[in-house]
Amino acid sequence: MVKTLEQAIAEISNLSDADQEQIGRKLLSHVEKLRQLRSEIDKGIRSLDAGQGRELNIEDVIRRKNTKRAGS
């Protein structure tokens, strides 16, 4: 385990059980999101390596993203 994580866990161990539980749940959720993101990145890389990539128009990507936000 890296030193920073060890220090964080030591600090967390001084908190109440409820706070430790909440932090633990948030940490596990964060780790799961990272795993999912890494899986999606790996899938994208495999797709590119297989020649399945396509050219993007960055203006279209930004426009679609901004349109989604406006609808939220």
Backbone as CSV, one residue per row, in Angstrom:
resi,resn,N_x,N_y,N_z,CA_x,CA_y,CA_z,C_x,C_y,C_z
1,MET,0.853,-1.176,0.000,0.000,0.000,0.000,0.900,1.239,0.000
2,VAL,0.477,2.255,-0.740,1.288,3.468,-0.792,1.157,4.260,0.502
3,LYS,2.182,5.025,0.769,2.271,5.765,2.025,1.075,6.700,2.233
4,THR,0.655,7.386,1.180,-0.455,8.333,1.311,-1.738,7.621,1.719
5,LEU,-2.009,6.475,1.122,-3.207,5.717,1.476,-3.114,5.217,2.915
6,GLU,-1.949,4.779,3.325,-1.762,4.339,4.707,-2.036,5.481,5.680
7,GLN,-1.555,6.679,5.339,-1.796,7.845,6.199,-3.280,8.176,6.260
8,ALA,-3.945,8.117,5.116,-5.380,8.414,5.085,-6.153,7.420,5.933
9,ILE,-5.830,6.155,5.815,-6.528,5.129,6.593,-6.281,5.324,8.086
10,ALA,-5.067,5.694,8.439,-4.763,5.962,9.850,-5.612,7.119,10.368
11,GLU,-5.764,8.156,9.589,-6.585,9.305,9.990,-8.060,8.912,10.078
12,ILE,-8.512,8.145,9.106,-9.914,7.728,9.083,-10.237,6.857,10.291
13,SER,-9.276,6.057,10.721,-9.526,5.162,11.860,-9.824,5.933,13.146
14,ASN,-9.500,7.221,13.183,-9.781,8.046,14.357,-11.181,8.656,14.322
15,LEU,-11.896,8.470,13.222,-13.237,9.036,13.085,-14.278,8.080,13.663
16,SER,-15.492,8.565,13.771,-16.580,7.718,14.269,-16.857,6.592,13.283
17,ASP,-17.504,5.545,13.779,-17.849,4.410,12.911,-18.702,4.855,11.730
18,ALA,-19.647,5.744,11.986,-20.534,6.210,10.913,-19.739,6.941,9.833
19,ASP,-18.811,7.784,10.249,-17.978,8.498,9.274,-17.078,7.529,8.508
20,GLN,-16.515,6.556,9.208,-15.678,5.559,8.540,-16.493,4.786,7.501
21,GLU,-17.711,4.429,7.850,-18.587,3.692,6.935,-18.891,4.529,5.694
22,GLN,-19.202,5.786,5.896,-19.513,6.674,4.775,-18.301,6.844,3.849
23,ILE,-17.142,7.053,4.435,-15.923,7.206,3.640,-15.618,5.910,2.891
24,GLY,-15.795,4.789,3.555,-15.559,3.490,2.920,-16.461,3.280,1.716
25,ARG,-17.747,3.618,1.868,-18.688,3.466,0.742,-18.291,4.365,-0.422
26,LYS,-17.922,5.607,-0.116,-17.519,6.541,-1.174,-16.247,6.060,-1.872
27,LEU,-15.299,5.549,-1.108,-14.057,5.055,-1.685,-14.315,3.864,-2.600
28,LEU,-15.137,2.930,-2.142,-15.467,1.766,-2.968,-16.185,2.185,-4.252
29,SER,-17.064,3.142,-4.156,-17.767,3.646,-5.334,-16.783,4.273,-6.312
30,HIS,-15.851,5.042,-5.790,-14.835,5.685,-6.632,-13.969,4.639,-7.335
31,VAL,-13.570,3.625,-6.616,-12.741,2.556,-7.189,-13.502,1.844,-8.303
32,GLU,-14.783,1.584,-8.087,-15.593,0.918,-9.114,-15.709,1.792,-10.365
33,LYS,-15.892,3.092,-10.182,-15.958,4.004,-11.333,-14.637,3.998,-12.097
34,LEU,-13.521,3.967,-11.386,-12.219,3.903,-12.046,-12.067,2.612,-12.837
35,ARG,-12.500,1.497,-12.259,-12.434,0.212,-12.972,-13.260,0.252,-14.248
36,GLN,-14.471,0.802,-14.161,-15.328,0.898,-15.340,-14.706,1.784,-16.406
37,LEU,-14.137,2.906,-15.983,-13.490,3.817,-16.931,-12.309,3.142,-17.612
38,ARG,-11.491,2.452,-16.835,-10.344,1.758,-17.421,-10.788,0.676,-18.392
39,SER,-11.880,-0.002,-18.078,-12.422,-1.017,-18.966,-12.882,-0.389,-20.284
40,GLU,-13.561,0.754,-20.199,-14.015,1.450,-21.409,-12.831,1.946,-22.237
41,ILE,-11.814,2.433,-21.574,-10.609,2.890,-22.280,-9.949,1.715,-22.993
42,ASP,-9.807,0.593,-22.295,-9.217,-0.600,-22.902,-10.024,-1.054,-24.114
43,LYS,-11.354,-1.017,-23.982,-12.219,-1.402,-25.091,-12.004,-0.465,-26.281
44,GLY,-11.890,0.820,-26.027,-11.644,1.787,-27.093,-10.302,1.570,-27.763
45,ILE,-9.290,1.283,-26.978,-7.955,1.032,-27.537,-7.969,-0.205,-28.421
46,ARG,-8.639,-1.269,-27.948,-8.743,-2.484,-28.771,-9.464,-2.181,-30.083
47,SER,-10.490,-1.378,-30.017,-11.242,-0.996,-31.212,-10.351,-0.230,-32.185
48,LEU,-9.574,0.705,-31.665,-8.658,1.465,-32.525,-7.581,0.561,-33.119
49,ASP,-7.046,-0.332,-32.284,-6.025,-1.261,-32.768,-6.570,-2.169,-33.874
50,ALA,-7.867,-2.457,-33.832,-8.489,-3.313,-34.842,-8.890,-2.511,-36.085
51,GLY,-8.544,-1.226,-36.106,-8.839,-0.402,-37.271,-10.283,0.066,-37.344
52,GLN,-10.990,0.062,-36.233,-12.390,0.447,-36.231,-12.611,1.913,-35.878
53,GLY,-11.545,2.669,-35.768,-11.672,4.086,-35.443,-12.232,4.863,-36.623
54,ARG,-12.783,6.022,-36.313,-13.272,6.889,-37.376,-12.934,8.329,-37.027
55,GLU,-12.857,9.134,-38.050,-12.502,10.531,-37.855,-13.650,11.272,-37.173
56,LEU,-13.305,12.173,-36.260,-14.303,12.974,-35.553,-14.215,14.413,-35.991
57,ASN,-15.343,15.060,-35.968,-15.375,16.509,-36.130,-15.570,17.066,-34.730
58,ILE,-14.548,17.672,-34.168,-14.585,18.112,-32.774,-15.693,19.131,-32.544
59,GLU,-15.995,19.947,-33.540,-17.079,20.925,-33.401,-18.417,20.213,-33.179
60,ASP,-18.646,19.115,-33.892,-19.879,18.339,-33.706,-19.939,17.730,-32.310
61,VAL,-18.813,17.227,-31.836,-18.760,16.627,-30.499,-19.113,17.672,-29.451
62,ILE,-18.523,18.850,-29.545,-18.786,19.928,-28.583,-20.238,20.369,-28.667
63,ARG,-20.760,20.512,-29.875,-22.149,20.929,-30.070,-23.112,19.918,-29.420
64,ARG,-22.867,18.625,-29.651,-23.724,17.594,-29.051,-23.646,17.632,-27.526
65,LYS,-22.462,17.811,-27.008,-22.277,17.861,-25.551,-23.018,19.065,-24.971
66,ASN,-22.897,20.215,-25.619,-23.568,21.428,-25.130,-25.083,21.284,-25.244
67,THR,-25.554,20.615,-26.271,-26.999,20.400,-26.436,-27.515,19.503,-25.320
68,LYS,-26.761,18.472,-24.964,-27.152,17.578,-23.863,-27.266,18.350,-22.562
69,ARG,-26.284,19.203,-22.291,-26.297,19.981,-21.046,-27.493,20.917,-20.983
70,ALA,-27.813,21.540,-22.104,-28.934,22.473,-22.138,-30.247,21.764,-21.854
71,GLY,-30.341,20.480,-22.235,-31.557,19.714,-22.013,-31.675,19.137,-20.626
72,SER,-30.618,19.190,-19.839,-30.615,18.586,-18.492,-31.408,19.390,-17.499
